[in-house]
């Protein structure tokens, strides 16, 4: 027999929202380009990193352009809001200054 606590836990897992967090690095590794620099040598090979996170059901109410803070991850701006269960919310990281 399944106890009530187990059923509540299963329900909670079923209503979480998938979120894709995008982090962008600097495209060029040098602060100032000089004459004779080969740009291909200075381009960061992996300037974009995506991490999948899990959010609460209230994340469905986020609108494009809203800024939110994820605990211990930083600030993000909503790039794509919740559309359906198969299409995760997309958040772009706002870098620290």
PyMOL commands that set and color helices and strands:
alter all, ss='L'
color gray80, all
select helices_A, chain A and resi 4-14+39-42+57-61
alter helices_A, ss='H'
color red, helices_A
select strands_A, chain A and resi 17-24+48-55+67-70+74-80+89-94
alter strands_A, ss='S'
color yellow, strands_A
deselect
rebuild
show_as cartoon
